[in-house]
């Protein structure tokens, strides 16, 4: 149940292993893909949800190739970013998820005050930080080693761009395991991070990938070979007397039953908690405790001749600066295909960019009209890069409750959820609420769920219901 990337990937994995099995995907909305979505802005079709996938994890790129999109896989033209802090644009110093790797480069960036630079340098002489088997927040760990300024000015904007959350609340073990691993390598976390980054830089593989025409093509491409039923809301999940399942769908006044031998629940935590309440109450309670952040992506199209000269792929904004925009992406500089598509649009050509607005528990920022979100973006863009032109077209995509928050203890919570679900034959869960927000992580959790339900299906040649 669920036609986002996790549900579609789980269904694809089941079909791949068992072509003889009928697989049905139920999706409440009118379209598949979840947070992968395309829209036309100024005559150019671009992503208005996720726009890139991690290339150094294989799952997402491999799935794109499997469904015939391999010839469209591309890599960013530039991934260098900036930090807009204290009213100035600064080149982001190299880091490992915000952990600086070079003291001089950090100082030269101008992001920190001299006092902040001095405090960050104390990492070299502080006793080694040990957390043993505990989980702590990313914010606690970074502030312990480098001080408040590195946390507020470097780590917070990075994590805010991914989770739309707050570093002082996000689990280090769930969201930044690479950072936790540094604790066992050197007394100095900066020195350990420098070594880790040097090792990863030696790889010939680009860090990120996208698709010419947009990552939003992946959902429909997966759905093309599946039985996907959109506009169908799963309202309840009931164990049948023959150890199969009945999924209750349709309006409360006229419910219908869909019979299945196995079920994969690939919906966000809140609807998953509701569906599992009657069959796995312990897992339901755990899922209900996962909070979500809401945010919006504002896509803007400008005449090419009036856009100011900018560097890098965009900029991030520290929340302590109190701006409306938390991040901006120069899509026309990040992706060659976007630049080329814009050149052929609207006569003299367009440049495309996008901003992100909204963080966890700051939903009031989004309780305005789309036009107001555009205006707030333009105010910040004028201050940040001197952009005075008006867009020729715009698009606002709201992602209400779109990003799960991995609170401290998240990995233990996920283990408890999966343990409870595993005790019920023919049932599995997957999605962004568990192992990571990126596409490869979601696909990895989907393939794990598929393997779990495959073990419960009747052997080939026996009549089956449809696994969902």
Phi and psi in degrees as a GROMACS rama.xvg file:
@    title "Ramachandran Plot"
@    xaxis  label "Phi"
@    yaxis  label "Psi"
@TYPE xy
114.113  122.991  UNK-2
-106.165  26.1406  UNK-3
-77.8604  -171.43  UNK-4
-61.72  -36.3934  UNK-5
-67.8051  -46.3527  UNK-6
-63.4445  -41.1767  UNK-7
-68.0025  -38.6973  UNK-8
-67.93  -37.9375  UNK-9
-64.0871  -44.284  UNK-10
-63.1101  -40.4403  UNK-11
-63.7597  -40.6272  UNK-12
-65.2905  -38.4404  UNK-13
-65.6978  -45.8507  UNK-14
-62.0613  -38.1594  UNK-15
-62.4951  -41.4763  UNK-16
-81.2168  -32.4919  UNK-17
-134.653  79.6271  UNK-18
-61.1724  -19.3185  UNK-19
-78.9792  -10.0226  UNK-20
-93.4661  136.698  UNK-21
-78.516  124.074  UNK-22
-117.196  126.126  UNK-23
-119.957  132.956  UNK-24
-110.295  124.941  UNK-25
-103.07  125.419  UNK-26
-129.91  125.647  UNK-27
-70.4586  -33.2143  UNK-28
-82.6936  -177.209  UNK-29
-88.3894  -1.65893  UNK-30
-146.294  159.482  UNK-31
-98.3968  168.491  UNK-32
111.604  -20.0536  UNK-33
60.4743  -120.967  UNK-34
-80.4582  6.31334  UNK-35
-99.3682  115.463  UNK-36
-152.405  137.473  UNK-37
-107.062  150.438  UNK-38
-148.846  154.182  UNK-39
-94.6456  125.647  UNK-40
-129.44  117.735  UNK-41
62.2606  28.1462  UNK-42
83.1446  1.88325  UNK-43
-111.997  127.715  UNK-44
-86.475  121.74  UNK-45
-136.53  165.647  UNK-46
-72.7709  136.201  UNK-47
-118.756  10.4185  UNK-48
-125.658  -136.115  UNK-49
-60.1943  139.018  UNK-50
-119.831  -9.07278  UNK-51
-145.265  161.795  UNK-52
-133.342  148.252  UNK-53
-65.9433  124.633  UNK-54
-86.9607  -24.1662  UNK-55
-84.1414  -3.02336  UNK-56
-106.514  134.766  UNK-57
-81.9779  -18.1108  UNK-58
-60.9158  -45.7922  UNK-59
-71.3789  -48.1536  UNK-60
-62.5847  -39.4965  UNK-61
-63.0456  -40.3544  UNK-62
-67.588  -39.2634  UNK-63
-60.661  -41.5116  UNK-64
-66.6466  -37.3847  UNK-65
-61.967  -33.9871  UNK-66
-98.02  19.736  UNK-67
88.2537  14.9556  UNK-68
-104.514  12.104  UNK-69
-60.0403  -35.2669  UNK-70
-75.1298  -5.78986  UNK-71
-103.221  -2.12547  UNK-72
-69.3195  125.863  UNK-73
-135.808  171.772  UNK-74
-124.137  152.738  UNK-75
-59.1133  143.367  UNK-76
-69.939  -31.5277  UNK-77
-150.816  143.745  UNK-78
-125.843  6.95395  UNK-79
-70.6696  130.782  UNK-80
-120.723  167.766  UNK-81
-122.675  163.508  UNK-82
-116.087  122.578  UNK-83
-92.8506  103.301  UNK-84
-136.516  135.77  UNK-85
53.5567  36.5086  UNK-86
80.9418  5.88218  UNK-87
-128.967  153.945  UNK-88
-94.86  129.415  UNK-89
-124.558  140.188  UNK-90
-68.2262  129.644  UNK-91
-68.8327  124.96  UNK-92
-68.8052  153.403  UNK-93
-62.5906  142.15  UNK-94
-156.38  167.937  UNK-95
-112.706  99.8611  UNK-96
50.4267  39.4125  UNK-97
97.9261  -14.9575  UNK-98
-77.388  113.12  UNK-99
-64.3091  147.709  UNK-100
-112.675  -8.28521  UNK-101
-144.766  117.091  UNK-102
-62.7656  -42.3621  UNK-103
-68.8707  -41.9357  UNK-104
-63.3994  -37.9039  UNK-105
-62.2509  -44.1943  UNK-106
-66.1454  -42.8377  UNK-107
-67.9001  -22.8371  UNK-108
-64.2273  -26.0385  UNK-109
78.5913  4.14122  UNK-110
-70.9346  -34.915  UNK-111
-102.063  154.377  UNK-112
-73.8012  165.323  UNK-113
-55.6355  -36.0418  UNK-114
-66.1464  -38.1086  UNK-115
-66.8618  -38.4146  UNK-116
-64.2599  -42.8107  UNK-117
-63.4415  -40.6078  UNK-118
-66.9831  -40.1165  UNK-119
-62.4626  -34.8161  UNK-120
-67.1602  -18.3536  UNK-121
-65.7793  -16.4575  UNK-122
-53.8193  -32.0907  UNK-123
-70.1518  -22.8176  UNK-124
-116.036  -10.6022  UNK-125
-66.9975  149.383  UNK-126
-59.7936  152.791  UNK-127
-59.7893  133.03  UNK-128
-81.7862  129.958  UNK-129
-124.298  131.187  UNK-130
-117.591  -2.59581  UNK-131
53.5929  -123.829  UNK-132
-96.2317  5.1975  UNK-133
-75.7518  158.76  UNK-134
-104.319  142.841  UNK-135
-135.015  169.786  UNK-136
-78.9114  153.431  UNK-137
-57.1231  -41.7641  UNK-138
-61.7558  -43.6643  UNK-139
-61.0557  -44.7844  UNK-140
-65.2066  -44.7608  UNK-141
-68.5017  -43.601  UNK-142
-65.3127  -34.8058  UNK-143
-60.1178  -39.6745  UNK-144
-89.3695  -40.6175  UNK-145
-119.754  -10.3233  UNK-146
95.0918  173.841  UNK-147
-67.7849  -36.9297  UNK-148
-66.7551  -41.9988  UNK-149
-60.8921  -40.1827  UNK-150
-63.6142  -52.1017  UNK-151
-72.67  -35.4431  UNK-152
-97.9733  -16.3371  UNK-153
-123.406  -49.4663  UNK-154
-77.5113  -44.692  UNK-155
-57.3964  -47.0722  UNK-156
-64.3172  -34.4224  UNK-157
-65.6068  -49.7398  UNK-158
-70.3236  -32.5432  UNK-159
-62.8257  -33.5319  UNK-160
-69.1907  -28.2189  UNK-161
-92.0286  -50.1959  UNK-162
-103.096  -12.5122  UNK-163
52.4295  37.3727  UNK-164
-124.125  -161.754  UNK-165
-123.538  126.431  UNK-166
-59.4214  -30.9203  UNK-167
-73.2861  -5.28751  UNK-168
-119.312  -12.8048  UNK-169
-87.4928  135.722  UNK-170
-63.3296  127.949  UNK-171
-68.7254  -41.2023  UNK-172
-69.4627  -31.0931  UNK-173
-85.3489  -42.9724  UNK-174
-96.1586  -23.7876  UNK-175
-140.534  56.9361  UNK-176
-61.3094  -28.4609  UNK-177
-63.4811  -34.3447  UNK-178
-71.219  -43.073  UNK-179
-60.5485  -38.9231  UNK-180
-62.887  -24.7794  UNK-181
-65.016  -25.2761  UNK-182
-62.1927  -27.4434  UNK-183
-93.3874  -0.136987  UNK-184
-98.3144  -41.5334  UNK-185
-148.576  158.776  UNK-186
-64.891  -41.8949  UNK-187
-84.2681  121.02  UNK-188
-69.2172  -33.7352  UNK-189
-63.1829  -43.7306  UNK-190
-64.3949  -41.4766  UNK-191
-65.4019  -39.7836  UNK-192
-65.3017  -39.7999  UNK-193
-60.6807  -41.733  UNK-194
-64.8444  -42.6519  UNK-195
-65.843  -41.5927  UNK-196
-67.0361  -39.5234  UNK-197
-61.4332  -39.2922  UNK-198
-65.828  -42.0179  UNK-199
-71.6991  -31.2229  UNK-200
-68.0037  -22.0217  UNK-201
-71.3997  -15.9274  UNK-202
-70.5639  140.62  UNK-203
-80.9647  -11.3417  UNK-204
-79.4236  130.829  UNK-205
-60.698  151.681  UNK-206
-70.9433  -42.4711  UNK-207
-121.08  162.83  UNK-208
-143.677  160.55  UNK-209
-143.741  -169.076  UNK-210
-126.936  133.052  UNK-211
-59.6719  123.73  UNK-212
97.1931  -8.95101  UNK-213
108.798  143.05  UNK-214
-66.1853  -20.4591  UNK-215
-64.3662  -8.49939  UNK-216
-72.8033  -20.3565  UNK-217
-65.7832  -42.3002  UNK-218
-59.418  -55.3605  UNK-219
-59.7122  -34.334  UNK-220
-65.1205  -40.0576  UNK-221
-66.9076  -41.2835  UNK-222
-69.6665  -21.4171  UNK-223
-58.45  -31.3016  UNK-224
-104.376  15.2087  UNK-225
-122.936  159.872  UNK-226
-87.8481  93.8103  UNK-227
-107.27  127.313  UNK-228
-113.926  104.063  UNK-229
-86.7427  162.769  UNK-230
69.6196  20.3831  UNK-231
-118.196  113.46  UNK-232
-95.7872  125.018  UNK-233
-80.8866  121.49  UNK-234
-103.436  -24.2743  UNK-235
-158.736  159.055  UNK-236
-130.905  123.436  UNK-237
-128.79  132.989  UNK-238
-75.1512  127.824  UNK-239
-86.2516  167.045  UNK-240
-67.9398  -21.267  UNK-241
-98.0169  22.3821  UNK-242
70.952  10.3447  UNK-243
-91.1982  -157.199  UNK-244
-135.293  150.33  UNK-245
-119.728  124.286  UNK-246
-102.549  123.081  UNK-247
-87.9596  120.423  UNK-248
-127.247  171.502  UNK-249
88.3807  176.711  UNK-250
-67.8937  155.936  UNK-251
-61.3636  -29  UNK-252
-76.4277  -20.0482  UNK-253
-144.725  65.6438  UNK-254
-68.8303  151.884  UNK-255
-126.646  156.298  UNK-256
-112.047  133.317  UNK-257
-111.522  122.979  UNK-258
-86.6479  137.506  UNK-259
-148.129  149.374  UNK-260
-82.2401  -28.3447  UNK-261
-149.523  155.056  UNK-262
-135.147  132.585  UNK-263
-110.493  119.921  UNK-264
-93.0677  109.287  UNK-265
-120.656  40.6929  UNK-266
-105.432  165.591  UNK-267
-59.3956  168.12  UNK-268
-58.9372  -40.4786  UNK-269
-66.6146  -51.9083  UNK-270
-66.2557  -30.2157  UNK-271
-63.9054  -40.5314  UNK-272
-60.4825  -40.5232  UNK-273
-66.471  -43.6357  UNK-274
-66.479  -33.37  UNK-275
-91.9229  -2.40471  UNK-276
-57.8157  -37.8609  UNK-277
-87.1442  -15.8959  UNK-278
-113.371  -31.653  UNK-279
-138.127  74.6247  UNK-280
-60.2987  -34.928  UNK-281
-63.6711  -45.0709  UNK-282
-64.676  -37.1434  UNK-283
-60.2013  -44.6338  UNK-284
-64.5447  -40.3456  UNK-285
-64.7667  -43.5014  UNK-286
-64.2504  -37.3751  UNK-287
-64.9539  -18.9355  UNK-288
-87.4203  -5.67371  UNK-289
-80.6493  120.767  UNK-290
-88.4769  159.699  UNK-291
-128.652  151.452  UNK-292
-106.182  146.912  UNK-293
-106.688  148.034  UNK-294
-155.024  172.731  UNK-295
-136.032  144.262  UNK-296
-108.83  120.478  UNK-297
-105.656  114.566  UNK-298
-102.895  131.575  UNK-299
-127.469  138.645  UNK-300
-115.602  124.327  UNK-301
-120.445  150.159  UNK-302
-58.9191  135.713  UNK-303
-59.9584  -34.3455  UNK-304
-74.9054  -11.63  UNK-305
-110.769  -0.719715  UNK-306
-82.8339  132.805  UNK-307
-67.5486  159.308  UNK-308
-71.7552  129.392  UNK-309
-132.416  162.337  UNK-310
-119.022  152.827  UNK-311
77.1884  -170.792  UNK-312
-94.8861  -4.60067  UNK-313
151.324  -162.479  UNK-314
-147.573  156.048  UNK-315
-111.944  157.687  UNK-316
-127.386  123.175  UNK-317
-64.4092  132.881  UNK-318
-62.3249  -24.4958  UNK-319
-64.7973  -16.4356  UNK-320
-80.4174  -10.5024  UNK-321
71.3564  22.943  UNK-322
-79.744  165.051  UNK-323
-80.011  -45.2912  UNK-324
-78.7907  134.599  UNK-325
-99.5245  -19.0622  UNK-326
-162.511  155.061  UNK-327
-139.243  141.272  UNK-328
-123.267  126.253  UNK-329
-84.9353  86.3175  UNK-330
-57.6257  -35.2675  UNK-331
-68.8458  -21.8969  UNK-332
-95.7371  -27.7049  UNK-333
-76.4573  -36.9843  UNK-334
-124.134  120.543  UNK-335
-59.7977  -36.0958  UNK-336
-67.3752  -32.7948  UNK-337
-68.6566  -42.3383  UNK-338
-59.1801  -45.486  UNK-339
-65.9946  -41.023  UNK-340
-62.9614  -38.1076  UNK-341
-68.3756  -31.2396  UNK-342
-62.3297  -28.1737  UNK-343
-98.4869  9.8916  UNK-344
-107.667  143.298  UNK-345
54.6445  51.8824  UNK-346
72.3039  -91.1654  UNK-347
-83.5261  -0.336092  UNK-348
99.5467  156.211  UNK-349
-127.04  153.359  UNK-350
-114.047  139.593  UNK-351
-111.794  137.644  UNK-352
-147.346  171.606  UNK-353
-147.36  153.135  UNK-354
-122.794  159.998  UNK-355
-120.998  137.292  UNK-356
-133.905  137.977  UNK-357
113.46  137.43  UNK-358
-137.324  169.697  UNK-359
-55.3306  130.666  UNK-360
61.7596  21.6723  UNK-361
-122.4  38.0568  UNK-362
-62.7341  -21.1402  UNK-363
-62.271  -26.2643  UNK-364
-60.7321  -27.8797  UNK-365
-94.8392  -4.02167  UNK-366
-85.9114  52.9355  UNK-367
-138.23  174.678  UNK-368
-72.451  163.001  UNK-369
-58.2298  -39.767  UNK-370
-61.3588  -37.3027  UNK-371
-68.6067  -37.3987  UNK-372
-64.3126  -37.3644  UNK-373
-63.856  -46.1093  UNK-374
-62.2955  -39.6677  UNK-375
-64.3416  -37.7915  UNK-376
-63.1069  -44.1665  UNK-377
-65.6543  -36.3673  UNK-378
-60.7975  -47.0937  UNK-379
-69.9239  -36.0462  UNK-380
-67.6395  -34.1037  UNK-381
-64.938  -43.2408  UNK-382
-70.1767  -34.2148  UNK-383
-80.3542  -46.5663  UNK-384
-127.51  7.51197  UNK-385
74.1176  24.4594  UNK-386
-77.6115  117.186  UNK-387
-111.379  -11.2341  UNK-388
-74.0235  156.822  UNK-389
-93.0772  145.442  UNK-390
-70.25  149.317  UNK-391
-84.601  -17.5934  UNK-392
-159.374  158.58  UNK-393
-151.733  160.537  UNK-394
-147.954  133.661  UNK-395
-116.088  119.985  UNK-396
-112.275  115.698  UNK-397
-93.9201  133.894  UNK-398
-116.201  81.5426  UNK-399
-70.1355  125.036  UNK-400
57.2306  40.5942  UNK-401
-89.2132  -21.8994  UNK-402
-123.96  110.742  UNK-403
-65.438  144.502  UNK-404
-101.283  122.089  UNK-405
-88.9847  86.6845  UNK-406
-69.4667  162.535  UNK-407
-54.0231  131.17  UNK-408
92.9482  7.62348  UNK-409
-60.372  -42.7745  UNK-410
-62.8455  -37.7454  UNK-411
-65.6164  -38.9599  UNK-412
-61.8737  -43.9925  UNK-413
-63.439  -40.1273  UNK-414
-61.9027  -40.5371  UNK-415
-66.5922  -40.3148  UNK-416
-61.9877  -50.0136  UNK-417
-66.6852  -34.7645  UNK-418
-64.0214  -43.0387  UNK-419
-66.575  -42.1612  UNK-420
-68.0606  -37.7732  UNK-421
-64.4865  -21.88  UNK-422
-74.5477  -9.36217  UNK-423
-108.805  110.601  UNK-424
-60.492  141.25  UNK-425
76.9079  22.6485  UNK-426
-136.028  137.937  UNK-427
-151.108  161.365  UNK-428
-129.095  154.092  UNK-429
-162.465  168.169  UNK-430
133.72  -173.125  UNK-431
-69.5267  -16.7214  UNK-432
-72.933  -5.88294  UNK-433
-112.817  -66.1084  UNK-434
-114.593  0.102607  UNK-435
150.383  153.335  UNK-436
-88.0525  -22.0263  UNK-437
-70.5676  162.036  UNK-438
-58.4451  -47.7139  UNK-439
-59.1428  -39.1798  UNK-440
-66.144  -42.2996  UNK-441
-64.2642  -41.4458  UNK-442
-67.5758  -38.7241  UNK-443
-60.1634  -42.7147  UNK-444
-67.319  -33.1286  UNK-445
-67.2285  -42.1089  UNK-446
-69.0756  -33.0276  UNK-447
-63.2787  -45.4623  UNK-448
-61.7439  -39.7827  UNK-449
-62.3627  -43.201  UNK-450
-62.1642  -36.4194  UNK-451
-66.3329  -41.5661  UNK-452
-80.505  -27.0207  UNK-453
-59.8626  -34.2514  UNK-454
-65.0797  -19.9198  UNK-455
-99.7834  -3.86381  UNK-456
-80.7156  149.471  UNK-457
-59.5244  150.692  UNK-458
-64.403  160.83  UNK-459
-54.1941  141.639  UNK-460
96.3181  -15.8355  UNK-461
-94.2189  144.019  UNK-462
-64.742  140.325  UNK-463
-132.047  159.497  UNK-464
-84.1122  -172.06  UNK-465
-98.7195  126.029  UNK-466
-73.5819  138.159  UNK-467
